[in-house]
Amino acid sequence: MTHTIEAEGLTKRFGATQALDGVDLAAAEGTVLGVLGPNGAGKTTAVRILATLLRPDSGRATVAGYDVVRDASKVRRIVGLTGQYASVDEDLTGTQNLVMIGQLLNLNTRDARARSAELLEWFDLSEAAGRVAKTYSGGMRRRLDLAASLVGRPRVIFLDEPTTGLDPAKREDMWDVVRRLVTDGSTVLLTTQYLDEADALADQITVIDRGRVIANNTPEGLKRTIGGQRIRVKPADRYRLDDVRRILAAISPQADQVTGRDEITVPVDGEQALAATVAALTAEGIAVTELSLHLPSLDEVFLTLTGQHIDESPSPDGSTDAGTDTDTHPESEKAEAAA
Amino acid sequence: MSQAPTATVAAPAPPARHRKPAPAAAASTSSQGGYHRHVLALAKRSLIKTWRTPEALIDVTVQPIIFLVMFTYIFGGAIGGTSQDYLQFLLPGLLGQSIAMAGVALGQNLNSDIEKGVFDRFRSLPIGRSVPLVGAVIADIGRYLVLCVVTLGFGMLMGFRIETNPMAATAGIGISLAFALCFCWISVFVGMTVRTSGAVQGVMFLIVLPLSFASNTFVNPDTMPSWLQTFVKVNPISQLVTTVRGLMIGGPVAESLMWTLVWMAILLIVFVPLALRGYRRRA
C-alpha cells in the first residue's frame, strides 16, 4: 500500500544531539497521522524534513510519491506547513499576508484577493483583515498562519503543534478546522503533546521519544495498550488519601494506582466508574478539590510505554521547540506537577 | 479540571478515502516564469514594512543630516579652511559613506525575519531559493534613493553647489545607488551568517567603519602614512567617492569609475553566492 506521507529510517543530528534516530512514519491519503511526543522528541525536526526545510542525514521520505530531497520543489507545490510559531508577517495586515502568499503561488492579484477573503472568512478573521498582524491575539495569529498555509489548497498539510498555547475553546475550533481539511480530501500530519488531541483527530498515532518511534497504532489500539480513561481524585484533606485509595481500589480492583503528593490517579473501565466514585466519596463524606475523568497525560503514556517519566533533557530540536514551555494546557501542568 | 470527558469521544469517522483531493489550483502551475513576480511580491512586502515603521528610515534621513552638520561645522573649518569649502568636499564623500552604512539595516532585517520564522513559510513555497533575498535587496533601493535625495537636498540647503551640471550630478546619484545595490550583499551575507540581528550590526560596523574612514571621504589622504594610503587607494569606497566627487564638483572620473565598476562586480561575484549559501544552510 502506498502512503501519501511515507518516511523510513529518518535520522538527523544537530551537533551532539541525535534529534531523529531512525523514524518511520506513514499516512494514507485523506487521513490524519498524529505524531505524539514531548518537547524535544524530534517532532518538529521530522516535520521540517517532510516539508523540505531540512535534509535528513539518512533515511528517505516521500510526500505524494515525491522524494523530499530529490524532488523538493515538487513537494513544495503540494504541501502546506504551519509551524509551532506563527510565521505570519507582523507588519502586514491579514489580507496582505495572504495575498502575498497567493502571488508567490502564481495566483493573479484578483484570484489571490478572492482566495484570501475566502480564507479570512473561514477563519473568522474578516473583521481583522485590514489590521496589521501585530495587533492580533495569539489565537488569531495561529489562524492566520494556518490560513496562509492553505492558500494553495495543499493536498498534504503539516501542522506542528497547532494548539499549543491555545485555550480550550480555541483548541476545539482548531480541531474542527482539521476535521474539515480532511473532509475536503487533504492528508494531515499533526504533531501534538496531548493524547486527547491525537485521539480526537488522528486515524493513526505514532508516539516518538528522543528521536525514536516507541509506538504506532490506531487511537483505539494505543488506548488498549496504555489503558483508557483514568480517574483522578484530590481530596480536600490530604490525610484522607488512604480512604480515597481504598475506594478507588474497590472500583478498579486490578489497576495500578499512581499516587501523587496529594492526589491519586487510577485507570478505570467505562464511564460509570465516575458515578460510582462520586457515590462512594459522598457516602464517606470525603470532600474533594479535584475529581476528573480523563485520558492519560503524555507523561502517563510514557510511563506506561517506557516505564519512565518524560525525559526533561534539553530539546534536540533547538530553539524552535524550546519555547513551548509557555503552553497553558492544563494537562501538561499536571504532568509537570506529577513528574 | 476543565477537561470534559467528552474530549475523549473519537473524531467522526473520516469520510470515504477514495475521493479525489481538491486540485492544487495555484500550486500546480509552473514556478519558472514567476521569478520576477515573486521578487516583486516580496519587494512589496519589504516596502510595506518600511512604510509601517518610519523609524526604519532614520539611518537614511536623520543620520546623514547629523553627519553632514557635524562634520561641516565641527571639523570643516579646521580641515578645509572654511566650513563652506569643506562641505563641497564632504558631501559627495558622505554619500558614499552613508550608502555603505545604509545596507546594515538590510542584513539585520533579514536576520530577524529568519529568527521569527517568516522565512520558513517562504522556504516551504515553490519559489526560487534566492527570491526572498533578492526581493529584500530590490526594495532597499527605495531607502538608498531616500538617502541620496535627503543628503543632497539638505546639503544644498546648507550651501552645497553642484559645480558640474545636473546630468553629471544625477549620474553621481545613479552610480551611488548601483554601488549600494552591490555593497549591501555584504550585509545580506552577514545577516545570513551570524546568529542575532544585533551581531549583524556589530560585524557590519567592523567592516564599514574602517572602509569609510580609511578613505578619502572626510579628508585628503595625503597626510596619511604610506601603508594607509595604499589601503585608501584600493578601498572601494574611495573609488566611489572619487567618482561621485568628480561628477558633482568636477575632476577626473574615468579611472575611478572603472575601478568602482570592477569593485561592484567583485562584490556581486563574491557575496551573492556566499549569501545564498548562507541562506540555504540556515535551517
HADDOCK unambig.tbl for C-alpha pairs under 7 A between the chains (distance, minus, plus):
assign (segid A and resid 29 and name CA) (segid B and resid 17 and name CA) 6.85 0.50 0.50
assign (segid A and resid 30 and name CA) (segid B and resid 17 and name CA) 5.67 0.50 0.50
assign (segid A and resid 51 and name CA) (segid B and resid 124 and name CA) 6.38 0.50 0.50
assign (segid A and resid 52 and name CA) (segid B and resid 124 and name CA) 6.73 0.50 0.50
assign (segid A and resid 53 and name CA) (segid B and resid 123 and name CA) 6.61 0.50 0.50
assign (segid A and resid 53 and name CA) (segid B and resid 124 and name CA) 6.57 0.50 0.50
assign (segid A and resid 53 and name CA) (segid B and resid 283 and name CA) 6.62 0.50 0.50
assign (segid A and resid 54 and name CA) (segid B and resid 283 and name CA) 6.32 0.50 0.50
assign (segid A and resid 73 and name CA) (segid B and resid 126 and name CA) 5.70 0.50 0.50
assign (segid A and resid 76 and name CA) (segid B and resid 124 and name CA) 5.72 0.50 0.50
assign (segid A and resid 76 and name CA) (segid B and resid 125 and name CA) 5.39 0.50 0.50
assign (segid A and resid 76 and name CA) (segid B and resid 126 and name CA) 5.07 0.50 0.50
assign (segid A and resid 77 and name CA) (segid B and resid 27 and name CA) 4.80 0.50 0.50
assign (segid A and resid 77 and name CA) (segid B and resid 28 and name CA) 6.15 0.50 0.50
assign (segid A and resid 77 and name CA) (segid B and resid 125 and name CA) 6.81 0.50 0.50
assign (segid A and resid 77 and name CA) (segid B and resid 126 and name CA) 5.49 0.50 0.50
assign (segid A and resid 78 and name CA) (segid B and resid 24 and name CA) 6.68 0.50 0.50
assign (segid A and resid 78 and name CA) (segid B and resid 27 and name CA) 6.51 0.50 0.50
assign (segid A and resid 87 and name CA) (segid B and resid 116 and name CA) 6.72 0.50 0.50
assign (segid A and resid 87 and name CA) (segid B and resid 117 and name CA) 5.01 0.50 0.50
assign (segid A and resid 87 and name CA) (segid B and resid 118 and name CA) 4.47 0.50 0.50
assign (segid A and resid 87 and name CA) (segid B and resid 121 and name CA) 6.55 0.50 0.50
assign (segid A and resid 88 and name CA) (segid B and resid 118 and name CA) 5.99 0.50 0.50
assign (segid A and resid 89 and name CA) (segid B and resid 118 and name CA) 6.32 0.50 0.50
assign (segid A and resid 91 and name CA) (segid B and resid 49 and name CA) 5.58 0.50 0.50
assign (segid A and resid 91 and name CA) (segid B and resid 52 and name CA) 6.82 0.50 0.50
assign (segid A and resid 92 and name CA) (segid B and resid 49 and name CA) 6.97 0.50 0.50
assign (segid A and resid 100 and name CA) (segid B and resid 41 and name CA) 6.10 0.50 0.50
assign (segid A and resid 103 and name CA) (segid B and resid 38 and name CA) 6.82 0.50 0.50
assign (segid A and resid 103 and name CA) (segid B and resid 41 and name CA) 6.57 0.50 0.50
assign (segid A and resid 104 and name CA) (segid B and resid 38 and name CA) 5.23 0.50 0.50
assign (segid A and resid 104 and name CA) (segid B and resid 41 and name CA) 6.95 0.50 0.50
assign (segid A and resid 104 and name CA) (segid B and resid 127 and name CA) 6.78 0.50 0.50
assign (segid A and resid 105 and name CA) (segid B and resid 26 and name CA) 5.67 0.50 0.50
assign (segid A and resid 105 and name CA) (segid B and resid 27 and name CA) 5.79 0.50 0.50
assign (segid A and resid 106 and name CA) (segid B and resid 26 and name CA) 6.14 0.50 0.50
assign (segid A and resid 106 and name CA) (segid B and resid 34 and name CA) 6.59 0.50 0.50
assign (segid A and resid 107 and name CA) (segid B and resid 26 and name CA) 5.93 0.50 0.50
assign (segid A and resid 152 and name CA) (segid B and resid 24 and name CA) 6.20 0.50 0.50
assign (segid A and resid 152 and name CA) (segid B and resid 25 and name CA) 6.53 0.50 0.50
assign (segid A and resid 152 and name CA) (segid B and resid 26 and name CA) 5.43 0.50 0.50
assign (segid A and resid 152 and name CA) (segid B and resid 27 and name CA) 5.44 0.50 0.50
assign (segid A and resid 153 and name CA) (segid B and resid 24 and name CA) 5.19 0.50 0.50
assign (segid A and resid 153 and name CA) (segid B and resid 25 and name CA) 6.71 0.50 0.50
assign (segid A and resid 154 and name CA) (segid B and resid 24 and name CA) 5.76 0.50 0.50
assign (segid A and resid 155 and name CA) (segid B and resid 21 and name CA) 6.39 0.50 0.50
assign (segid A and resid 155 and name CA) (segid B and resid 22 and name CA) 6.99 0.50 0.50
assign (segid A and resid 155 and name CA) (segid B and resid 24 and name CA) 6.69 0.50 0.50
assign (segid A and resid 183 and name CA) (segid B and resid 14 and name CA) 6.99 0.50 0.50
assign (segid A and resid 183 and name CA) (segid B and resid 15 and name CA) 6.21 0.50 0.50
assign (segid A and resid 184 and name CA) (segid B and resid 22 and name CA) 6.82 0.50 0.50
assign (segid A and resid 185 and name CA) (segid B and resid 19 and name CA) 6.81 0.50 0.50
assign (segid A and resid 185 and name CA) (segid B and resid 20 and name CA) 6.78 0.50 0.50
assign (segid A and resid 185 and name CA) (segid B and resid 21 and name CA) 4.51 0.50 0.50
assign (segid A and resid 185 and name CA) (segid B and resid 22 and name CA) 6.29 0.50 0.50
assign (segid A and resid 186 and name CA) (segid B and resid 21 and name CA) 6.17 0.50 0.50
assign (segid A and resid 196 and name CA) (segid B and resid 7 and name CA) 6.66 0.50 0.50
assign (segid A and resid 196 and name CA) (segid B and resid 8 and name CA) 6.10 0.50 0.50
assign (segid A and resid 199 and name CA) (segid B and resid 8 and name CA) 6.94 0.50 0.50
assign (segid A and resid 199 and name CA) (segid B and resid 10 and name CA) 6.26 0.50 0.50
assign (segid A and resid 200 and name CA) (segid B and resid 8 and name CA) 6.51 0.50 0.50
assign (segid A and resid 200 and name CA) (segid B and resid 9 and name CA) 6.55 0.50 0.50
assign (segid A and resid 200 and name CA) (segid B and resid 10 and name CA) 4.83 0.50 0.50
assign (segid A and resid 200 and name CA) (segid B and resid 11 and name CA) 4.88 0.50 0.50
assign (segid A and resid 201 and name CA) (segid B and resid 11 and name CA) 5.47 0.50 0.50
assign (segid A and resid 290 and name CA) (segid B and resid 1 and name CA) 6.86 0.50 0.50
assign (segid A and resid 292 and name CA) (segid B and resid 1 and name CA) 6.59 0.50 0.50
assign (segid A and resid 293 and name CA) (segid B and resid 5 and name CA) 5.91 0.50 0.50
assign (segid A and resid 294 and name CA) (segid B and resid 3 and name CA) 6.99 0.50 0.50
assign (segid A and resid 294 and name CA) (segid B and resid 5 and name CA) 5.95 0.50 0.50
assign (segid A and resid 295 and name CA) (segid B and resid 8 and name CA) 6.83 0.50 0.50
